Amino acid sequence: MDKLPLNEKYLTDKEGQRIGVFLTIQEYQALLSRLEELENFKTAREQINIVDQILTDASETPMEENIPTFKRRQGPGGMIVI
């Protein structure tokens, strides 16, 4: 990721300690935009992790357990019912 070009100005207390920061509206909006991008990336990554876990669990489970069992029986008029 490219570094955001910020021209921040600091608010200091009597001792010179930084207690706040001033940003232009454009810089502030750029930060909010970048934050939204990162949140979207995090959400997408979490969804990929969930899918990866499901696929891992499915590969560890024998195939016979994944297939539902059906009982065939003869219905009225010779129709096969599953």
N, CA, C and O atoms as CSV, one atom per row, in Angstrom:
chain,resi,resn,atom,element,x,y,z
A,1,MET,N,N,0.830,-1.185,0.000
A,1,MET,CA,C,0.000,0.000,0.000
A,1,MET,C,C,0.868,1.240,0.000
A,1,MET,O,O,1.901,1.307,0.667
A,2,ASP,N,N,0.427,2.204,-0.755
A,2,ASP,CA,C,1.146,3.473,-0.779
A,2,ASP,C,C,0.870,4.243,0.499
A,2,ASP,O,O,-0.221,4.178,1.064
A,3,LYS,N,N,1.868,4.960,0.934
A,3,LYS,CA,C,1.719,5.783,2.133
A,3,LYS,C,C,0.886,7.005,1.787
A,3,LYS,O,O,1.096,7.640,0.753
A,4,LEU,N,N,-0.063,7.330,2.660
A,4,LEU,CA,C,-0.899,8.505,2.435
A,4,LEU,C,C,-0.077,9.769,2.647
A,4,LEU,O,O,0.623,9.893,3.652
A,5,PRO,N,N,-0.155,10.697,1.721
A,5,PRO,CA,C,0.569,11.960,1.918
A,5,PRO,C,C,-0.199,12.846,2.902
A,5,PRO,O,O,-1.216,13.441,2.545
A,6,LEU,N,N,0.284,12.927,4.121
A,6,LEU,CA,C,-0.383,13.724,5.150
A,6,LEU,C,C,0.496,14.922,5.519
A,6,LEU,O,O,1.720,14.814,5.599
A,7,ASN,N,N,-0.145,16.037,5.735
A,7,ASN,CA,C,0.544,17.239,6.172
A,7,ASN,C,C,-0.053,17.617,7.529
A,7,ASN,O,O,-0.647,18.681,7.697
A,8,GLU,N,N,0.128,16.703,8.491
A,8,GLU,CA,C,-0.509,16.896,9.787
A,8,GLU,C,C,0.165,17.997,10.605
A,8,GLU,O,O,1.371,18.228,10.513
A,9,LYS,N,N,-0.659,18.662,11.403
A,9,LYS,CA,C,-0.192,19.677,12.343
A,9,LYS,C,C,-0.658,19.231,13.717
A,9,LYS,O,O,-1.800,18.807,13.890
A,10,TYR,N,N,0.232,19.329,14.689
A,10,TYR,CA,C,-0.067,18.795,16.010
A,10,TYR,C,C,-0.515,19.881,16.977
A,10,TYR,O,O,-0.030,21.012,16.936
A,11,LEU,N,N,-1.440,19.519,17.836
A,11,LEU,CA,C,-1.881,20.347,18.942
A,11,LEU,C,C,-1.100,19.865,20.166
A,11,LEU,O,O,-1.098,18.673,20.473
A,12,THR,N,N,-0.443,20.784,20.858
A,12,THR,CA,C,0.376,20.390,22.002
A,12,THR,C,C,-0.126,21.066,23.277
A,12,THR,O,O,-0.776,22.110,23.239
A,13,ASP,N,N,0.196,20.439,24.397
A,13,ASP,CA,C,-0.152,21.041,25.682
A,13,ASP,C,C,0.976,21.980,26.121
A,13,ASP,O,O,1.912,22.238,25.364
A,14,LYS,N,N,0.873,22.487,27.353
A,14,LYS,CA,C,1.865,23.452,27.852
A,14,LYS,C,C,3.277,22.881,27.917
A,14,LYS,O,O,4.259,23.611,27.785
A,15,GLU,N,N,3.368,21.553,28.123
A,15,GLU,CA,C,4.681,20.909,28.211
A,15,GLU,C,C,5.234,20.514,26.843
A,15,GLU,O,O,6.348,19.997,26.760
A,16,GLY,N,N,4.484,20.745,25.778
A,16,GLY,CA,C,4.941,20.392,24.440
A,16,GLY,C,C,4.568,18.977,24.007
A,16,GLY,O,O,4.979,18.519,22.941
A,17,GLN,N,N,3.784,18.285,24.843
A,17,GLN,CA,C,3.354,16.938,24.499
A,17,GLN,C,C,2.233,17.005,23.457
A,17,GLN,O,O,1.317,17.818,23.577
A,18,ARG,N,N,2.309,16.163,22.454
A,18,ARG,CA,C,1.269,16.120,21.426
A,18,ARG,C,C,-0.013,15.535,22.020
A,18,ARG,O,O,-0.007,14.450,22.601
A,19,ILE,N,N,-1.100,16.270,21.862
A,19,ILE,CA,C,-2.382,15.802,22.393
A,19,ILE,C,C,-3.458,15.737,21.311
A,19,ILE,O,O,-4.567,15.273,21.575
A,20,GLY,N,N,-3.151,16.187,20.119
A,20,GLY,CA,C,-4.121,16.147,19.036
A,20,GLY,C,C,-3.444,16.386,17.709
A,20,GLY,O,O,-2.259,16.716,17.651
A,21,VAL,N,N,-4.208,16.218,16.638
A,21,VAL,CA,C,-3.661,16.422,15.309
A,21,VAL,C,C,-4.711,17.095,14.431
A,21,VAL,O,O,-5.903,16.808,14.539
A,22,PHE,N,N,-4.264,17.975,13.578
A,22,PHE,CA,C,-5.132,18.644,12.620
A,22,PHE,C,C,-4.836,18.083,11.237
A,22,PHE,O,O,-3.679,17.948,10.840
A,23,LEU,N,N,-5.888,17.763,10.519
A,23,LEU,CA,C,-5.770,17.288,9.139
A,23,LEU,C,C,-6.699,18.112,8.266
A,23,LEU,O,O,-7.705,18.643,8.735
A,24,THR,N,N,-6.349,18.211,6.986
A,24,THR,CA,C,-7.285,18.855,6.072
A,24,THR,C,C,-8.451,17.895,5.831
A,24,THR,O,O,-8.346,16.699,6.105
A,25,ILE,N,N,-9.547,18.422,5.323
A,25,ILE,CA,C,-10.706,17.585,5.025
A,25,ILE,C,C,-10.316,16.491,4.032
A,25,ILE,O,O,-10.742,15.345,4.180
A,26,GLN,N,N,-9.514,16.830,3.026
A,26,GLN,CA,C,-9.094,15.846,2.026
A,26,GLN,C,C,-8.273,14.719,2.673
A,26,GLN,O,O,-8.455,13.547,2.343
A,27,GLU,N,N,-7.373,15.079,3.590
A,27,GLU,CA,C,-6.574,14.060,4.277
A,27,GLU,C,C,-7.455,13.176,5.145
A,27,GLU,O,O,-7.287,11.957,5.183
A,28,TYR,N,N,-8.395,13.802,5.842
A,28,TYR,CA,C,-9.320,13.059,6.693
A,28,TYR,C,C,-10.154,12.083,5.856
A,28,TYR,O,O,-10.315,10.923,6.233
A,29,GLN,N,N,-10.684,12.554,4.718
A,29,GLN,CA,C,-11.482,11.699,3.848
A,29,GLN,C,C,-10.636,10.568,3.258
A,29,GLN,O,O,-11.120,9.449,3.089
A,30,ALA,N,N,-9.374,10.864,2.948
A,30,ALA,CA,C,-8.477,9.825,2.440
A,30,ALA,C,C,-8.249,8.752,3.505
A,30,ALA,O,O,-8.205,7.563,3.189
A,31,LEU,N,N,-8.103,9.168,4.761
A,31,LEU,CA,C,-7.943,8.194,5.851
A,31,LEU,C,C,-9.186,7.334,6.006
A,31,LEU,O,O,-9.084,6.119,6.175
A,32,LEU,N,N,-10.363,7.956,5.950
A,32,LEU,CA,C,-11.609,7.191,6.055
A,32,LEU,C,C,-11.754,6.214,4.898
A,32,LEU,O,O,-12.203,5.083,5.086
A,33,SER,N,N,-11.376,6.648,3.708
A,33,SER,CA,C,-11.445,5.777,2.532
A,33,SER,C,C,-10.511,4.581,2.690
A,33,SER,O,O,-10.894,3.447,2.404
A,34,ARG,N,N,-9.291,4.834,3.144
A,34,ARG,CA,C,-8.326,3.749,3.356
A,34,ARG,C,C,-8.821,2.787,4.435
A,34,ARG,O,O,-8.661,1.574,4.302
A,35,LEU,N,N,-9.420,3.319,5.501
A,35,LEU,CA,C,-9.966,2.487,6.561
A,35,LEU,C,C,-11.069,1.578,6.021
A,35,LEU,O,O,-11.131,0.399,6.369
A,36,GLU,N,N,-11.929,2.122,5.178
A,36,GLU,CA,C,-12.997,1.322,4.586
A,36,GLU,C,C,-12.414,0.213,3.708
A,36,GLU,O,O,-12.903,-0.917,3.736
A,37,GLU,N,N,-11.376,0.523,2.933
A,37,GLU,CA,C,-10.722,-0.493,2.110
A,37,GLU,C,C,-10.162,-1.617,2.978
A,37,GLU,O,O,-10.309,-2.795,2.653
A,38,LEU,N,N,-9.526,-1.245,4.073
A,38,LEU,CA,C,-8.947,-2.253,4.963
A,38,LEU,C,C,-10.015,-3.107,5.623
A,38,LEU,O,O,-9.829,-4.313,5.785
A,39,GLU,N,N,-11.136,-2.498,6.009
A,39,GLU,CA,C,-12.230,-3.263,6.601
A,39,GLU,C,C,-12.819,-4.239,5.587
A,39,GLU,O,O,-13.146,-5.374,5.935
A,40,ASN,N,N,-12.957,-3.803,4.333
A,40,ASN,CA,C,-13.459,-4.687,3.281
A,40,ASN,C,C,-12.494,-5.841,3.045
A,40,ASN,O,O,-12.920,-6.980,2.855
A,41,PHE,N,N,-11.197,-5.551,3.057
A,41,PHE,CA,C,-10.194,-6.590,2.890
A,41,PHE,C,C,-10.268,-7.596,4.027
A,41,PHE,O,O,-10.186,-8.804,3.800
A,42,LYS,N,N,-10.424,-7.104,5.245
A,42,LYS,CA,C,-10.506,-7.985,6.411
A,42,LYS,C,C,-11.736,-8.885,6.314
A,42,LYS,O,O,-11.650,-10.082,6.591
A,43,THR,N,N,-12.870,-8.323,5.926
A,43,THR,CA,C,-14.091,-9.109,5.784
A,43,THR,C,C,-13.920,-10.182,4.714
A,43,THR,O,O,-14.309,-11.333,4.917
A,44,ALA,N,N,-13.339,-9.808,3.578
A,44,ALA,CA,C,-13.112,-10.779,2.501
A,44,ALA,C,C,-12.168,-11.878,2.966
A,44,ALA,O,O,-12.389,-13.049,2.658
A,45,ARG,N,N,-11.132,-11.524,3.693
A,45,ARG,CA,C,-10.168,-12.512,4.198
A,45,ARG,C,C,-10.846,-13.478,5.160
A,45,ARG,O,O,-10.582,-14.680,5.120
A,46,GLU,N,N,-11.727,-12.959,6.033
A,46,GLU,CA,C,-12.439,-13.812,6.975
A,46,GLU,C,C,-13.351,-14.783,6.233
A,46,GLU,O,O,-13.464,-15.945,6.625
A,47,GLN,N,N,-14.003,-14.321,5.164
A,47,GLN,CA,C,-14.864,-15.198,4.380
A,47,GLN,C,C,-14.042,-16.277,3.691
A,47,GLN,O,O,-14.476,-17.427,3.617
A,48,ILE,N,N,-12.869,-15.930,3.189
A,48,ILE,CA,C,-12.001,-16.925,2.571
A,48,ILE,C,C,-11.565,-17.948,3.609
A,48,ILE,O,O,-11.511,-19.142,3.315
A,49,ASN,N,N,-11.253,-17.495,4.821
A,49,ASN,CA,C,-10.851,-18.414,5.883
A,49,ASN,C,C,-11.978,-19.384,6.224
A,49,ASN,O,O,-11.729,-20.562,6.479
A,50,ILE,N,N,-13.220,-18.893,6.228
A,50,ILE,CA,C,-14.366,-19.760,6.518
A,50,ILE,C,C,-14.492,-20.828,5.438
A,50,ILE,O,O,-14.684,-22.004,5.749
A,51,VAL,N,N,-14.385,-20.430,4.174
A,51,VAL,CA,C,-14.465,-21.386,3.063
A,51,VAL,C,C,-13.314,-22.385,3.157
A,51,VAL,O,O,-13.523,-23.583,2.968
A,52,ASP,N,N,-12.111,-21.910,3.443
A,52,ASP,CA,C,-10.962,-22.809,3.593
A,52,ASP,C,C,-11.216,-23.835,4.693
A,52,ASP,O,O,-10.891,-25.012,4.535
A,53,GLN,N,N,-11.796,-23.392,5.805
A,53,GLN,CA,C,-12.074,-24.302,6.919
A,53,GLN,C,C,-13.127,-25.328,6.520
A,53,GLN,O,O,-13.000,-26.505,6.857
A,54,ILE,N,N,-14.163,-24.899,5.807
A,54,ILE,CA,C,-15.201,-25.830,5.356
A,54,ILE,C,C,-14.600,-26.874,4.421
A,54,ILE,O,O,-14.899,-28.062,4.539
A,55,LEU,N,N,-13.749,-26.430,3.489
A,55,LEU,CA,C,-13.115,-27.371,2.562
A,55,LEU,C,C,-12.185,-28.333,3.291
A,55,LEU,O,O,-12.121,-29.513,2.948
A,56,THR,N,N,-11.468,-27.839,4.293
A,56,THR,CA,C,-10.586,-28.702,5.084
A,56,THR,C,C,-11.403,-29.735,5.834
A,56,THR,O,O,-11.061,-30.918,5.840
A,57,ASP,N,N,-12.486,-29.294,6.470
A,57,ASP,CA,C,-13.347,-30.221,7.208
A,57,ASP,C,C,-13.952,-31.271,6.279
A,57,ASP,O,O,-14.054,-32.444,6.639
A,58,ALA,N,N,-14.352,-30.841,5.083
A,58,ALA,CA,C,-14.959,-31.769,4.131
A,58,ALA,C,C,-13.943,-32.796,3.649
A,58,ALA,O,O,-14.295,-33.957,3.437
A,59,SER,N,N,-12.690,-32.388,3.472
A,59,SER,CA,C,-11.681,-33.339,3.000
A,59,SER,C,C,-11.291,-34.330,4.090
A,59,SER,O,O,-10.820,-35.425,3.783
A,60,GLU,N,N,-11.476,-33.969,5.350
A,60,GLU,CA,C,-11.150,-34.865,6.459
A,60,GLU,C,C,-12.274,-35.855,6.740
A,60,GLU,O,O,-12.030,-36.892,7.356
A,61,THR,N,N,-13.486,-35.565,6.308
A,61,THR,CA,C,-14.637,-36.423,6.543
A,61,THR,C,C,-14.745,-37.428,5.404
A,61,THR,O,O,-14.703,-37.032,4.239
A,62,PRO,N,N,-14.883,-38.713,5.705
A,62,PRO,CA,C,-15.049,-39.691,4.627
A,62,PRO,C,C,-16.265,-39.358,3.758
A,62,PRO,O,O,-17.283,-38.869,4.247
A,63,MET,N,N,-16.131,-39.635,2.456
A,63,MET,CA,C,-17.188,-39.298,1.506
A,63,MET,C,C,-18.520,-39.942,1.851
A,63,MET,O,O,-19.568,-39.344,1.610
A,64,GLU,N,N,-18.506,-41.151,2.412
A,64,GLU,CA,C,-19.752,-41.836,2.721
A,64,GLU,C,C,-20.602,-41.038,3.712
A,64,GLU,O,O,-21.831,-41.093,3.673
A,65,GLU,N,N,-19.942,-40.303,4.589
A,65,GLU,CA,C,-20.681,-39.519,5.579
A,65,GLU,C,C,-21.314,-38.282,4.969
A,65,GLU,O,O,-22.275,-37.746,5.520
A,66,ASN,N,N,-20.789,-37.815,3.832
A,66,ASN,CA,C,-21.317,-36.623,3.194
A,66,ASN,C,C,-22.529,-36.902,2.319
A,66,ASN,O,O,-23.271,-35.982,1.975
A,67,ILE,N,N,-22.735,-38.164,1.956
A,67,ILE,CA,C,-23.821,-38.517,1.047
A,67,ILE,C,C,-25.025,-38.961,1.870
A,67,ILE,O,O,-24.915,-39.881,2.681
A,68,PRO,N,N,-26.178,-38.313,1.670
A,68,PRO,CA,C,-27.365,-38.741,2.409
A,68,PRO,C,C,-27.818,-40.115,1.924
A,68,PRO,O,O,-27.634,-40.473,0.761
A,69,THR,N,N,-28.400,-40.858,2.820
A,69,THR,CA,C,-28.894,-42.187,2.456
A,69,THR,C,C,-30.392,-42.101,2.193
A,69,THR,O,O,-31.133,-41.422,2.904
A,70,PHE,N,N,-30.810,-42.803,1.159
A,70,PHE,CA,C,-32.219,-42.846,0.790
A,70,PHE,C,C,-32.666,-44.302,0.747
A,70,PHE,O,O,-31.905,-45.187,0.356
A,71,LYS,N,N,-33.877,-44.528,1.144
A,71,LYS,CA,C,-34.439,-45.863,1.039
A,71,LYS,C,C,-35.446,-45.852,-0.093
A,71,LYS,O,O,-36.379,-45.048,-0.117
A,72,ARG,N,N,-35.234,-46.768,-1.033
A,72,ARG,CA,C,-36.181,-46.876,-2.136
A,72,ARG,C,C,-37.291,-47.811,-1.712
A,72,ARG,O,O,-37.046,-48.851,-1.100
A,73,ARG,N,N,-38.481,-47.444,-2.034
A,73,ARG,CA,C,-39.626,-48.314,-1.762
A,73,ARG,C,C,-40.620,-48.170,-2.893
A,73,ARG,O,O,-40.610,-47.197,-3.647
A,74,GLN,N,N,-41.458,-49.146,-2.983
A,74,GLN,CA,C,-42.474,-49.172,-4.033
A,74,GLN,C,C,-43.706,-48.432,-3.518
A,74,GLN,O,O,-44.252,-48.768,-2.468
A,75,GLY,N,N,-44.130,-47.429,-4.264
A,75,GLY,CA,C,-45.309,-46.681,-3.909
A,75,GLY,C,C,-46.546,-47.224,-4.615
A,75,GLY,O,O,-46.487,-48.259,-5.279
A,76,PRO,N,N,-47.667,-46.518,-4.465
A,76,PRO,CA,C,-48.890,-46.961,-5.131
A,76,PRO,C,C,-48.727,-46.950,-6.642
A,76,PRO,O,O,-48.101,-46.049,-7.200
A,77,GLY,N,N,-49.286,-47.945,-7.296
A,77,GLY,CA,C,-49.218,-48.048,-8.748
A,77,GLY,C,C,-47.844,-48.422,-9.253
A,77,GLY,O,O,-47.561,-48.229,-10.435
A,78,GLY,N,N,-46.953,-48.965,-8.382
A,78,GLY,CA,C,-45.641,-49.410,-8.796
A,78,GLY,C,C,-44.626,-48.266,-8.890
A,78,GLY,O,O,-43.500,-48.478,-9.340
A,79,MET,N,N,-45.010,-47.063,-8.471
A,79,MET,CA,C,-44.116,-45.921,-8.520
A,79,MET,C,C,-43.001,-46.072,-7.479
A,79,MET,O,O,-43.245,-46.488,-6.346
A,80,ILE,N,N,-41.787,-45.730,-7.882
A,80,ILE,CA,C,-40.648,-45.829,-6.955
A,80,ILE,C,C,-40.577,-44.519,-6.168
A,80,ILE,O,O,-40.542,-43.428,-6.738
A,81,VAL,N,N,-40.558,-44.661,-4.856
A,81,VAL,CA,C,-40.502,-43.518,-3.959
A,81,VAL,C,C,-39.138,-43.500,-3.290
A,81,VAL,O,O,-38.673,-44.517,-2.776
A,82,ILE,N,N,-38.514,-42.355,-3.301
A,82,ILE,CA,C,-37.207,-42.218,-2.661
A,82,ILE,C,C,-37.379,-41.473,-1.359
A,82,ILE,O,O,-36.403,-41.242,-0.646
